[in-house]
């Protein structure tokens, strides 16, 4: 199995661009798993521009399959006094696959500080069961430990289409940073699959992330995640996703638009 550490190490730089190859270990159907695509885009941006301030927000549009040899092209769009915007294009052998937009911003003193995103009360990871319950899962899902801490599961037809999960990388050598967290943050299947009467294809269209705090410097750390579908119709769903550190510190607030073929 190609670990996440090995996937990052496979990125090579060539004339201000980066290349790597997709392996089946990280596949989601006929394309690279979206979290890995996002992580590769962020890793390339940070390697190309190592002096950026902290990441504050990220947006991804998945426009085509990321397969075969990938080319990753980061570019600074604008650099201001406090914020720098970096765009990254990811292309596969079939053409454009993803476009990422990152906002990096320096911190500053502010009179406004609060947190209105409390973590839900859930059992500890060791007291929870495997989210997939030993059943089939996409190739990339074997890269992560995932246990259910509440909510529902796909195909259960529960009233509330929501997951509450503990998750972490199986690769304990994976860096304890935002690149690893981005790779993890897209792991659950769309929450709308709770209401699927039968299996059917899905495809993430867009993904927006707000970085609230940096992840803990612990390679063994578990992360608590909720994913809730808020609306579905005409073959599309909208979902909200949040991630906390194990101590309840909010790390990520995110949204996704997903195409449903059921």
PARO-230259 format. One line per field, with one value per residue: x, y, z of N, C-alpha, C in turn; chain. Coordinates in nm, 4 decimals. Layout:
REM residues N
n_x [X,...]
n_y [Y,...]
n_z [Z,...]
ca_x [X,...]
ca_y [Y,...]
ca_z [Z,...]
c_x [X,...]
c_y [Y,...]
c_z [Z,...]
kolgu [A,...]
***
This chain:
REM residues 262
n_x [0.0844,0.0590,0.1658,0.0558,0.2716,0.4558,0.3200,0.3349,0.6123,0.6544,0.6149,0.7575,0.9581,0.9542,1.0605,0.9126,0.6751,0.4952,0.5028,0.3411,0.2267,-0.0805,-0.1877,-0.3488,-0.4064,-0.4992,-0.7277,-1.0567,-1.3020,-1.2708,-1.0886,-0.8484,-0.8800,-1.0624,-0.9728,-0.7012,-0.6280,-0.6719,-0.4853,-0.2432,-0.2411,-0.2184,0.0254,0.2002,0.1754,0.2860,0.5452,0.6365,0.6140,0.7505,0.7465,0.4982,0.2280,0.0109,-0.2370,-0.5657,-0.8077,-0.9567,-1.0513,-1.1932,-1.2469,-1.3667,-1.3140,-1.2737,-1.1578,-0.8817,-0.6226,-0.3597,-0.0432,0.0084,0.0013,0.0907,0.0301,0.1207,0.0530,0.1086,-0.1573,-0.2258,-0.0487,-0.0775,-0.0531,-0.1312,-0.2528,-0.2186,-0.3039,-0.3163,-0.3318,-0.3906,-0.3565,-0.4533,-0.3840,-0.4685,-0.4031,-0.6188,-0.6774,-0.7743,-0.8249,-0.8654,-0.9114,-0.7634,-0.7952,-0.6222,-0.6121,-0.3803,-0.3025,-0.1644,-0.1708,-0.3327,-0.3769,-0.6944,-1.0113,-1.2201,-1.3006,-1.4111,-1.5737,-1.8100,-1.8598,-1.9003,-1.7732,-1.9439,-2.0720,-1.9344,-1.8620,-1.5345,-1.2747,-1.1823,-1.4025,-1.5799,-1.7252,-1.6027,-1.6586,-1.7291,-1.8036,-1.6809,-1.7515,-1.7556,-1.5465,-1.4284,-1.1114,-0.9285,-1.0154,-0.9014,-0.6752,-0.7207,-0.8159,-1.1358,-1.4046,-1.7397,-1.9054,-2.1536,-2.4675,-2.5633,-2.5412,-2.4367,-2.7042,-2.8907,-3.1337,-3.2079,-3.3707,-3.2229,-2.9678,-2.6678,-2.3283,-2.1221,-1.7994,-1.4902,-1.1641,-0.8470,-0.5163,-0.3857,-0.1202,0.1281,0.3501,0.2764,0.2842,0.2093,0.0237,-0.1411,-0.1599,-0.1838,-0.4228,-0.6065,-0.6053,-0.7375,-0.9854,-1.1866,-1.2730,-1.5166,-1.8027,-2.0483,-2.2909,-2.5534,-2.5832,-2.6844,-2.9554,-2.9794,-3.1497,-3.0303,-2.7052,-2.5201,-2.3472,-2.1470,-2.0269,-1.8049,-1.8408,-1.7730,-1.5704,-1.5313,-1.3239,-1.2687,-1.0072,-0.9787,-0.8170,-0.4764,-0.3817,-0.3211,0.0149,0.0651,0.1191,-0.0311,-0.2833,-0.6375,-0.9193,-1.2244,-1.5220,-1.8042,-2.0568,-2.3116,-2.5881,-2.7747,-2.9566,-3.1117,-3.1746,-3.2906,-3.0705,-2.8475,-2.6628,-2.6212,-2.3880,-2.2735,-1.9686,-1.7668,-1.4669,-1.2912,-1.0201,-0.9078,-0.9310,-1.1413,-1.0963,-1.1906,-1.1176,-1.1685,-1.4149,-1.6414,-1.7852,-1.9609,-2.0595,-2.2325,-2.2695,-2.5294,-2.6074,-2.8430]
n_y [-0.1193,0.2182,0.4600,0.7666,0.9304,0.8320,0.9005,1.1819,1.2067,1.1272,1.3403,1.5402,1.8181,2.0262,2.2672,2.4787,2.3514,2.0610,1.7048,1.3864,1.0473,0.8720,0.6164,0.2979,0.2613,0.4996,0.5547,0.6593,0.5208,0.5955,0.7946,1.0003,1.0082,1.2737,1.4143,1.3547,1.4759,1.7460,1.7696,1.7268,1.9529,2.1566,2.0834,2.1221,2.3996,2.4955,2.4004,2.5324,2.7963,2.8658,3.0547,3.1438,3.2929,3.1615,2.9186,3.0137,2.9726,2.7524,2.6515,2.4195,2.2956,2.0245,1.9130,1.7140,1.3736,1.2716,1.1068,0.8708,1.0103,1.3026,1.6576,1.9407,2.2738,2.5502,2.8980,3.2342,3.4482,3.6942,3.9042,4.0603,4.2992,4.1577,3.9212,3.6429,3.5114,3.2003,3.0137,2.6864,2.4528,2.1285,1.8673,1.5742,1.2795,1.2898,1.5536,1.8768,1.8444,1.9371,2.2486,2.4608,2.7081,2.8996,3.0857,3.2535,3.3983,3.6449,3.6595,3.8929,4.1438,4.1577,4.2825,4.1142,3.8023,3.4786,3.1574,2.9695,2.7102,2.4417,2.1166,1.8067,1.5950,1.2851,0.9257,0.7950,0.7237,0.4557,0.3281,0.3030,0.1636,0.0197,0.2251,0.1336,-0.1185,-0.3591,-0.4042,-0.3520,-0.0943,0.2095,0.2150,0.4138,0.4500,0.2603,0.3748,0.5036,0.5126,0.4773,0.5358,0.5045,0.7522,0.8418,0.9557,0.8342,0.5692,0.4948,0.4138,0.3520,0.4772,0.6563,0.9237,1.1586,1.2672,1.2235,1.1959,1.1153,1.1051,0.9552,0.9890,0.9104,0.9101,0.6001,0.5801,0.6419,0.7941,1.0110,1.3613,1.5894,1.8098,2.0678,1.9723,1.6954,1.6977,1.8028,1.5904,1.4029,1.5162,1.4853,1.2337,1.0847,0.9202,1.0960,1.2594,1.2442,0.9881,0.8376,0.8362,0.6921,0.4512,0.2409,0.1373,0.3831,0.5896,0.8744,1.2155,1.4548,1.8003,2.0710,2.2041,2.3686,2.5052,2.6362,2.7333,2.7092,2.6720,2.5603,2.2132,1.9679,1.8940,1.6070,1.2956,1.0698,1.1521,1.1534,1.2755,1.4486,1.4432,1.5852,1.5354,1.6550,1.6297,1.8847,1.9540,1.8051,1.7305,1.7017,1.5599,1.6545,1.7374,1.9278,1.9812,2.0230,2.0283,1.9655,1.9796,1.8795,1.8937,1.6356,1.7416,1.9138,2.1526,2.3611,2.2973,2.2936,2.4286,2.3387,2.3028,2.1138,2.0547,1.8060,1.5723,1.3473,1.0275,0.8725]
n_z [0.0000,-0.0876,0.1201,0.2834,0.3387,0.1509,-0.0823,-0.0766,-0.0912,-0.3479,-0.5131,-0.7561,-0.8564,-1.1426,-1.3450,-1.2126,-1.1838,-1.0664,-1.0505,-1.0200,-0.9711,-0.9930,-0.7770,-0.7326,-0.4674,-0.3700,-0.5037,-0.6037,-0.7405,-1.0773,-1.0472,-0.8665,-0.5163,-0.3693,-0.1370,-0.1398,-0.3811,-0.3126,-0.1027,-0.2392,-0.4026,-0.2083,-0.0879,-0.3041,-0.3413,-0.1007,-0.1194,-0.3442,-0.2687,0.0009,0.2098,0.2896,0.4815,0.7500,0.6445,0.5712,0.4352,0.1921,-0.1346,-0.3568,-0.6829,-0.8520,-1.1564,-1.3431,-1.4121,-1.2139,-1.3106,-1.3844,-1.4782,-1.2981,-1.3221,-1.1424,-1.0881,-0.9293,-0.8564,-0.7598,-0.7158,-0.6096,-0.3903,-0.0962,0.1790,0.4063,0.3214,0.0998,-0.2090,-0.3617,-0.6524,-0.7753,-1.0267,-1.1142,-1.3245,-1.5094,-1.7103,-1.8787,-1.8999,-1.7526,-1.4015,-1.1363,-0.9660,-0.7373,-0.4824,-0.2596,0.0406,0.2187,0.5243,0.7394,1.0977,1.3248,1.5815,1.7388,1.8422,1.8455,1.9388,1.9571,2.0038,1.8598,1.7949,1.9246,2.0074,1.9566,2.2204,2.2570,2.2530,2.3422,2.0977,2.1220,2.2196,2.0183,1.7146,1.4045,1.1285,0.8743,0.9325,0.8689,0.6075,0.2429,0.1015,-0.0555,-0.2351,-0.1346,0.1261,0.2857,0.3787,0.6139,0.9618,1.0810,1.2871,1.4029,1.5851,1.6353,1.4908,1.1648,0.9166,0.5763,0.3491,0.5429,0.5602,0.7565,0.9391,0.9781,0.7848,0.8638,0.9734,1.2521,1.3395,1.4449,1.3221,1.1664,1.0171,0.9007,0.8470,1.0483,1.0188,0.8774,0.8264,1.0940,1.0067,0.8062,0.5453,0.5737,0.7168,0.5318,0.3505,0.5021,0.5507,0.3616,0.3734,0.4597,0.3068,0.1039,0.3060,0.2257,0.1366,0.3393,0.2935,0.0637,-0.1277,-0.2531,-0.3714,-0.5535,-0.7962,-0.6961,-0.7004,-0.5964,-0.6348,-0.5627,-0.2954,-0.0002,0.2465,0.5709,0.7718,1.1040,1.3274,1.3780,1.3266,1.5911,1.7028,1.6739,1.5650,1.6067,1.6534,1.6948,1.5100,1.5410,1.3590,1.1975,0.9541,0.7663,0.5618,0.4232,0.2310,-0.0497,-0.3903,-0.7296,-0.8102,-0.6745,-0.3770,-0.0738,0.1789,0.5195,0.6981,0.9800,1.1747,1.4627,1.7009,1.9286,2.1829,2.1641,2.0321,1.7681,1.4287,1.1480,0.9336,0.6901,0.3568,0.1093,-0.2284,-0.3922,-0.6546,-0.7203,-0.8331,-0.8205]
ca_x [0.0000,0.1303,0.1249,0.0455,0.4089,0.5145,0.2529,0.3955,0.7519,0.6591,0.6009,0.8849,0.9459,1.0133,1.0323,0.8093,0.5579,0.5190,0.4389,0.3335,0.1419,-0.1892,-0.1832,-0.4798,-0.4270,-0.5646,-0.8326,-1.1996,-1.3536,-1.1748,-1.0099,-0.7826,-0.9641,-1.0621,-0.8877,-0.5621,-0.6082,-0.6579,-0.3597,-0.1341,-0.2410,-0.1642,0.1674,0.2736,0.1782,0.3787,0.6824,0.6730,0.6206,0.7674,0.7387,0.3603,0.1695,-0.0773,-0.3532,-0.6920,-0.9236,-0.9264,-1.1651,-1.1561,-1.3454,-1.3239,-1.3720,-1.2513,-1.0849,-0.7373,-0.5727,-0.2309,0.0565,-0.0541,0.0828,0.0363,0.0878,0.0820,0.0904,0.0566,-0.2526,-0.2074,0.0180,-0.0984,0.0193,-0.1657,-0.3043,-0.1668,-0.3893,-0.2422,-0.4116,-0.3217,-0.4258,-0.4112,-0.4280,-0.4345,-0.3793,-0.7378,-0.6964,-0.7933,-0.8905,-0.9073,-0.8551,-0.7647,-0.7665,-0.5837,-0.5868,-0.2875,-0.3105,-0.0955,-0.2571,-0.3226,-0.4557,-0.8348,-1.1000,-1.3275,-1.2536,-1.5077,-1.5906,-1.9482,-1.8640,-1.8605,-1.7698,-2.0487,-2.0309,-1.9327,-1.7728,-1.3944,-1.2557,-1.1673,-1.5334,-1.6642,-1.7086,-1.5615,-1.7665,-1.7699,-1.8541,-1.6207,-1.8032,-1.6735,-1.5171,-1.3417,-0.9694,-0.8595,-1.0604,-0.8112,-0.5649,-0.7632,-0.8955,-1.2607,-1.5031,-1.8619,-1.9288,-2.2913,-2.5268,-2.6123,-2.4493,-2.4959,-2.8119,-2.9738,-3.2605,-3.2376,-3.4333,-3.1213,-2.8514,-2.5516,-2.2275,-2.0332,-1.6905,-1.3496,-1.0815,-0.7053,-0.4356,-0.3165,0.0225,0.1690,0.4588,0.2197,0.3131,0.0987,0.0086,-0.2648,-0.1632,-0.2414,-0.5619,-0.6857,-0.6197,-0.8316,-1.1114,-1.2848,-1.2799,-1.6473,-1.8911,-2.1456,-2.3912,-2.6801,-2.5908,-2.7704,-3.0903,-2.9765,-3.2160,-2.9385,-2.5780,-2.5126,-2.2291,-2.1494,-1.9099,-1.7938,-1.8259,-1.6933,-1.5370,-1.4771,-1.2762,-1.2159,-0.9145,-1.0048,-0.6987,-0.3856,-0.3988,-0.2233,0.1415,0.0623,0.0946,-0.1272,-0.4062,-0.7691,-0.9963,-1.3694,-1.5808,-1.9458,-2.0931,-2.4582,-2.6523,-2.8794,-3.0549,-3.0850,-3.2790,-3.2491,-2.9426,-2.7384,-2.6805,-2.5368,-2.3588,-2.1834,-1.8737,-1.6824,-1.3633,-1.2328,-0.9166,-0.9629,-0.9610,-1.2554,-1.0597,-1.2393,-1.0093,-1.2145,-1.5558,-1.6363,-1.9073,-1.9429,-2.1684,-2.2079,-2.3615,-2.5819,-2.6598,-2.9381]
ca_y [0.0000,0.3455,0.5408,0.9095,0.9812,0.7959,0.9800,1.3151,1.1961,1.1005,1.4666,1.5927,1.9522,2.0400,2.3976,2.5479,2.2659,1.9381,1.5866,1.2633,0.9485,0.8151,0.4726,0.2422,0.2713,0.6264,0.5747,0.6621,0.4929,0.6141,0.9148,1.0129,1.0533,1.4193,1.4641,1.3449,1.5823,1.8710,1.7682,1.7450,2.0942,2.2361,2.0506,2.1882,2.5437,2.5219,2.3753,2.6363,2.9254,2.8200,3.1622,3.1912,3.2941,3.0466,2.8981,3.0551,2.9194,2.6787,2.6145,2.3234,2.2556,1.8994,1.9318,1.5979,1.2659,1.2830,0.9712,0.8613,1.1081,1.4300,1.7791,2.0348,2.4036,2.6578,3.0342,3.3411,3.5332,3.8282,3.9083,4.1882,4.3197,4.0562,3.7978,3.5982,3.4137,3.1090,2.9227,2.5633,2.3675,1.9888,1.8048,1.4347,1.2424,1.3231,1.6986,1.9405,1.7598,2.0155,2.3821,2.4983,2.8471,2.9070,3.2170,3.2506,3.5294,3.6676,3.6945,4.0298,4.1709,4.1854,4.2941,4.0163,3.6645,3.3890,3.0267,2.9222,2.5813,2.3400,1.9771,1.7246,1.4972,1.1531,0.8298,0.7951,0.6382,0.3136,0.2744,0.3095,0.0551,0.0518,0.2914,0.0508,-0.2435,-0.4721,-0.4181,-0.2944,0.0488,0.2472,0.1870,0.5134,0.4441,0.1728,0.4574,0.5728,0.4499,0.5525,0.4708,0.5819,0.8024,0.8880,0.9728,0.7184,0.5076,0.4919,0.3214,0.3176,0.5481,0.7295,1.0538,1.2642,1.2214,1.2810,1.1097,1.1676,1.0092,0.9743,0.9377,0.9472,0.8378,0.4781,0.6082,0.7202,0.8841,1.1265,1.4833,1.6476,1.9435,2.0891,1.8871,1.5685,1.7187,1.8127,1.4545,1.3316,1.5882,1.4476,1.0885,1.0187,0.9280,1.2042,1.2288,1.2116,0.8435,0.7811,0.8224,0.6148,0.3213,0.1422,0.2006,0.4558,0.6760,1.0125,1.2914,1.5855,1.9074,2.1767,2.1821,2.4903,2.4825,2.7472,2.6799,2.7850,2.6583,2.4580,2.0819,1.9384,1.8357,1.4695,1.2099,0.9662,1.2192,1.1331,1.3960,1.4300,1.5054,1.5702,1.5638,1.6553,1.6761,1.9805,1.9642,1.7195,1.7325,1.7150,1.4932,1.7251,1.7581,2.0269,1.9314,2.0967,1.9376,2.0316,1.8941,1.9251,1.8138,1.5497,1.8224,1.9993,2.2727,2.3550,2.3075,2.3166,2.4376,2.3131,2.2710,2.0463,2.0287,1.6704,1.5185,1.2158,0.9575,0.7750]
ca_z [0.0000,-0.0924,0.2339,0.2552,0.3370,0.0216,-0.1857,-0.0748,-0.1349,-0.4925,-0.5868,-0.8058,-0.9134,-1.2753,-1.4067,-1.1359,-1.1750,-0.9919,-1.1079,-0.9430,-1.0384,-0.9148,-0.7527,-0.6998,-0.3230,-0.3391,-0.6037,-0.5749,-0.8733,-1.1862,-1.0235,-0.7375,-0.4055,-0.3645,-0.0300,-0.1851,-0.4807,-0.2397,-0.0285,-0.3350,-0.4429,-0.0985,-0.0734,-0.4126,-0.3133,0.0089,-0.1669,-0.4413,-0.1989,0.1392,0.3094,0.3008,0.6163,0.7731,0.5579,0.6329,0.3631,0.0692,-0.2182,-0.4604,-0.7832,-0.9148,-1.2895,-1.4284,-1.3442,-1.1908,-1.3315,-1.4525,-1.4349,-1.2652,-1.3238,-1.0450,-1.1246,-0.8383,-0.8953,-0.6748,-0.7864,-0.5544,-0.2603,-0.0308,0.3043,0.5058,0.2613,-0.0295,-0.2754,-0.4485,-0.7323,-0.8145,-1.1229,-1.1170,-1.4496,-1.5301,-1.8496,-1.9574,-1.9023,-1.6220,-1.3024,-1.0203,-0.9467,-0.5962,-0.4474,-0.1193,0.0994,0.3311,0.5870,0.8662,1.2098,1.3751,1.7014,1.7089,1.9576,1.8283,1.9535,2.0196,1.9408,1.8690,1.7266,2.0223,1.9626,2.0180,2.3217,2.1929,2.3176,2.2998,1.9793,2.1554,2.2555,1.8984,1.6185,1.2680,1.0551,0.7606,0.9898,0.8008,0.4719,0.1359,0.1070,-0.1678,-0.2125,-0.0527,0.2648,0.3609,0.4295,0.7349,1.0666,1.0928,1.3741,1.4170,1.7204,1.6410,1.3590,1.0918,0.8212,0.4424,0.3117,0.6581,0.5442,0.8794,0.9153,0.9764,0.7077,0.9318,1.0346,1.3561,1.3236,1.4794,1.2133,1.1629,0.9192,0.9423,0.8316,1.1647,0.9791,0.8073,0.9025,1.1705,0.9500,0.7320,0.4263,0.6182,0.7566,0.4086,0.2975,0.5885,0.5696,0.2593,0.3782,0.4674,0.1901,0.1206,0.4078,0.1593,0.1137,0.4435,0.2377,-0.0609,-0.1183,-0.3080,-0.4066,-0.6795,-0.8045,-0.6473,-0.7433,-0.5324,-0.7331,-0.5006,-0.1547,0.0602,0.3831,0.6493,0.8711,1.2258,1.4126,1.3247,1.3892,1.6960,1.6571,1.7236,1.4490,1.6433,1.6971,1.6360,1.4806,1.5457,1.2401,1.1649,0.8151,0.7644,0.4390,0.4592,0.1239,-0.1655,-0.4910,-0.8695,-0.8309,-0.6070,-0.2337,-0.0078,0.3126,0.6076,0.7624,1.0787,1.2326,1.5879,1.7639,2.0333,2.3017,2.1358,1.9575,1.6295,1.3309,1.0107,0.8956,0.5458,0.2840,-0.0189,-0.3218,-0.4415,-0.7547,-0.6832,-0.9502,-0.7674]
c_x [0.0882,0.0808,0.1147,0.1836,0.4755,0.4504,0.3126,0.5383,0.7631,0.6475,0.7390,0.8616,1.0190,0.9679,0.9093,0.6758,0.5967,0.4459,0.4381,0.2411,0.0374,-0.1674,-0.3229,-0.5107,-0.5051,-0.6798,-0.9712,-1.2695,-1.2444,-1.0850,-0.9383,-0.8831,-0.9500,-0.9754,-0.7409,-0.5327,-0.5877,-0.5265,-0.2401,-0.1260,-0.1804,-0.0156,0.2507,0.2836,0.2806,0.5234,0.7283,0.6937,0.6324,0.7497,0.5982,0.3167,0.0732,-0.1957,-0.4807,-0.8143,-0.8773,-1.0562,-1.1157,-1.2746,-1.2901,-1.3916,-1.3553,-1.1732,-0.9357,-0.6799,-0.4412,-0.1288,-0.0121,0.0470,0.0146,0.1074,0.0393,0.1304,0.0319,-0.0333,-0.2428,-0.1435,0.0029,-0.0198,-0.0083,-0.2086,-0.2400,-0.2610,-0.3049,-0.3419,-0.3288,-0.4104,-0.3661,-0.4693,-0.3830,-0.4158,-0.4986,-0.7644,-0.7174,-0.8733,-0.9421,-0.8432,-0.8726,-0.7338,-0.7404,-0.5650,-0.4995,-0.2857,-0.2373,-0.1969,-0.2364,-0.4070,-0.5981,-0.9143,-1.2112,-1.2685,-1.3627,-1.5115,-1.7331,-1.9643,-1.8179,-1.8629,-1.8830,-1.9903,-2.0444,-1.8463,-1.6298,-1.3766,-1.2491,-1.2994,-1.6302,-1.6310,-1.6647,-1.6794,-1.8186,-1.8184,-1.8053,-1.6665,-1.7123,-1.6567,-1.4306,-1.1952,-0.9058,-0.8955,-0.9748,-0.6933,-0.5959,-0.8282,-1.0183,-1.3575,-1.6221,-1.8862,-2.0718,-2.3462,-2.5675,-2.5033,-2.5156,-2.6014,-2.9044,-3.1135,-3.3039,-3.2939,-3.3306,-2.9981,-2.7229,-2.4592,-2.1592,-1.9220,-1.5645,-1.2679,-0.9382,-0.6359,-0.3861,-0.1658,0.0673,0.2865,0.4070,0.2433,0.1890,0.0791,-0.1202,-0.2730,-0.2258,-0.3882,-0.6530,-0.7081,-0.7245,-0.9737,-1.2204,-1.3190,-1.4223,-1.7225,-1.9913,-2.2556,-2.5268,-2.6939,-2.6653,-2.9095,-3.0918,-3.0520,-3.1286,-2.8099,-2.5888,-2.3936,-2.2549,-2.0248,-1.9100,-1.7652,-1.7356,-1.6768,-1.4723,-1.4420,-1.2314,-1.1313,-0.9253,-0.8857,-0.6065,-0.4083,-0.2938,-0.0990,0.1562,0.0249,-0.0034,-0.2659,-0.5290,-0.8339,-1.1448,-1.4323,-1.7311,-1.9666,-2.2441,-2.5096,-2.7715,-2.9882,-3.0139,-3.2034,-3.2198,-3.1114,-2.8232,-2.7685,-2.5830,-2.5132,-2.2600,-2.0977,-1.7871,-1.5847,-1.3086,-1.1126,-0.9802,-0.9976,-1.0756,-1.2237,-1.1127,-1.1255,-1.0579,-1.3666,-1.5605,-1.7755,-1.8699,-2.0737,-2.1366,-2.3134,-2.3998,-2.6442,-2.7480,-3.0778]
c_y [0.1247,0.4334,0.6877,0.9734,0.9524,0.8741,1.1202,1.3117,1.1749,1.2275,1.5159,1.7278,1.9593,2.1726,2.4647,2.4745,2.1371,1.8234,1.4733,1.1691,0.8947,0.6654,0.4246,0.2524,0.3965,0.6557,0.5803,0.6452,0.5115,0.7356,0.9071,1.0644,1.2044,1.4775,1.4584,1.4506,1.7164,1.8802,1.7878,1.8900,2.1814,2.2098,2.1200,2.3384,2.5767,2.4963,2.4857,2.7710,2.8993,2.9276,3.2192,3.1989,3.1767,3.0408,2.9340,2.9933,2.8499,2.6469,2.5237,2.3018,2.1329,1.8903,1.8116,1.4920,1.2951,1.1422,0.9752,0.9562,1.2427,1.5430,1.8832,2.1679,2.5120,2.7941,3.1327,3.4310,3.6780,3.8167,4.0487,4.1981,4.2089,3.9235,3.7715,3.4927,3.3329,3.0201,2.8027,2.4866,2.2281,1.9251,1.6597,1.4060,1.2752,1.4728,1.7546,1.8523,1.8395,2.1530,2.4183,2.6463,2.8519,3.0526,3.1980,3.3900,3.5370,3.7023,3.8390,4.0430,4.2082,4.1921,4.1903,3.8759,3.5832,3.2582,2.9806,2.7902,2.4723,2.2002,1.8994,1.6304,1.3575,1.0571,0.8441,0.7010,0.4894,0.2482,0.2727,0.1955,0.1080,0.1093,0.2043,-0.0875,-0.3659,-0.4919,-0.3548,-0.1441,0.0832,0.2284,0.2837,0.5023,0.3513,0.2500,0.5171,0.4776,0.5367,0.4735,0.5639,0.6216,0.8522,0.9032,0.8406,0.6626,0.5079,0.3827,0.2847,0.3786,0.6181,0.8675,1.1651,1.2127,1.2847,1.1702,1.1874,1.0648,1.0538,0.9186,0.9881,0.8666,0.7062,0.4964,0.6994,0.8120,1.0064,1.2524,1.5362,1.7918,1.9527,2.0066,1.7522,1.5842,1.7335,1.6739,1.3752,1.3867,1.5534,1.2996,1.0303,1.0223,1.0412,1.1655,1.1956,1.0620,0.7717,0.7526,0.7499,0.4836,0.2075,0.2136,0.2705,0.5482,0.8141,1.0830,1.4267,1.6912,2.0175,2.1475,2.3096,2.4627,2.6149,2.6881,2.7661,2.7845,2.5548,2.3246,2.0586,1.8711,1.6950,1.3785,1.0969,1.0228,1.1713,1.2694,1.3606,1.5080,1.4820,1.6061,1.5479,1.7112,1.7633,1.9926,1.8692,1.7256,1.7512,1.6553,1.5627,1.7335,1.8635,1.9803,2.0217,1.9963,2.0188,1.9312,1.9611,1.8381,1.7341,1.6275,1.9198,2.1279,2.2637,2.3806,2.3506,2.3299,2.4293,2.2897,2.1993,2.0448,1.8976,1.6325,1.3762,1.1514,0.8418,0.8330]
c_z [0.0000,0.0214,0.1947,0.2506,0.2034,-0.0927,-0.1924,-0.1277,-0.2850,-0.5761,-0.6279,-0.8729,-1.0463,-1.3358,-1.3451,-1.1360,-1.1038,-1.0605,-1.0062,-1.0193,-0.9420,-0.8980,-0.7124,-0.5511,-0.2846,-0.4353,-0.5410,-0.7089,-0.9767,-1.1657,-0.8897,-0.6356,-0.3873,-0.2549,-0.0662,-0.2909,-0.4117,-0.1655,-0.1208,-0.3812,-0.3336,-0.0797,-0.1804,-0.3889,-0.2061,-0.0311,-0.2623,-0.3733,-0.0485,0.2456,0.3250,0.4469,0.6329,0.6756,0.6334,0.5656,0.2362,-0.0028,-0.3298,-0.5542,-0.8543,-1.0514,-1.3818,-1.3537,-1.3329,-1.1973,-1.4068,-1.3937,-1.4147,-1.2746,-1.2365,-1.0631,-1.0288,-0.8869,-0.7952,-0.7593,-0.7399,-0.4175,-0.2032,0.0985,0.4052,0.4457,0.1260,-0.0853,-0.3736,-0.5215,-0.7734,-0.9111,-1.1188,-1.2423,-1.4537,-1.6777,-1.9389,-1.9628,-1.7635,-1.5268,-1.1831,-1.0248,-0.7994,-0.5820,-0.2978,-0.0786,0.2226,0.3928,0.7191,0.9744,1.2522,1.5011,1.6620,1.8384,1.9541,1.8329,2.0215,1.9430,1.9656,1.7947,1.8234,1.9621,2.0279,2.1224,2.2624,2.2740,2.2657,2.1808,2.0114,2.1949,2.1371,1.8023,1.4820,1.1896,0.9419,0.8031,0.9140,0.6584,0.3692,0.1539,-0.0126,-0.1324,-0.1145,0.0949,0.3499,0.4188,0.5667,0.8346,1.0877,1.1805,1.3906,1.5612,1.7394,1.5010,1.2971,1.0015,0.6835,0.4271,0.4279,0.6497,0.6734,0.8464,0.9004,0.9021,0.7614,0.9811,1.1467,1.3705,1.3969,1.3634,1.2264,1.0545,0.9795,0.9372,0.9459,1.1337,0.9050,0.8896,0.9735,1.1259,0.8694,0.6047,0.4617,0.6561,0.6350,0.3492,0.3736,0.5778,0.4692,0.2668,0.3807,0.3346,0.2104,0.2190,0.3464,0.1344,0.2254,0.3877,0.1039,-0.0417,-0.1700,-0.3465,-0.5418,-0.6795,-0.7440,-0.7002,-0.6729,-0.6386,-0.6786,-0.3524,-0.1023,0.2057,0.4447,0.7614,0.9961,1.3209,1.3502,1.3943,1.4965,1.6388,1.7132,1.6073,1.4779,1.6717,1.6207,1.6114,1.4830,1.4310,1.2356,1.0181,0.8043,0.6320,0.4765,0.3530,0.0121,-0.2602,-0.6287,-0.8950,-0.7695,-0.4581,-0.1845,0.1349,0.3853,0.6834,0.8589,1.1379,1.3578,1.6246,1.8777,2.1597,2.2798,2.0632,1.8146,1.5317,1.1936,1.0079,0.7435,0.4891,0.1553,-0.0971,-0.3919,-0.5449,-0.7161,-0.8062,-0.9057,-0.7813]
kolgu [A,A,A,A,A,A,A,A,A,A,A,A,A,A,A,A,A,A,A,A,A,A,A,A,A,A,A,A,A,A,A,A,A,A,A,A,A,A,A,A,A,A,A,A,A,A,A,A,A,A,A,A,A,A,A,A,A,A,A,A,A,A,A,A,A,A,A,A,A,A,A,A,A,A,A,A,A,A,A,A,A,A,A,A,A,A,A,A,A,A,A,A,A,A,A,A,A,A,A,A,A,A,A,A,A,A,A,A,A,A,A,A,A,A,A,A,A,A,A,A,A,A,A,A,A,A,A,A,A,A,A,A,A,A,A,A,A,A,A,A,A,A,A,A,A,A,A,A,A,A,A,A,A,A,A,A,A,A,A,A,A,A,A,A,A,A,A,A,A,A,A,A,A,A,A,A,A,A,A,A,A,A,A,A,A,A,A,A,A,A,A,A,A,A,A,A,A,A,A,A,A,A,A,A,A,A,A,A,A,A,A,A,A,A,A,A,A,A,A,A,A,A,A,A,A,A,A,A,A,A,A,A,A,A,A,A,A,A,A,A,A,A,A,A,A,A,A,A,A,A,A,A,A,A,A,A,A,A,A,A,A,A]
***
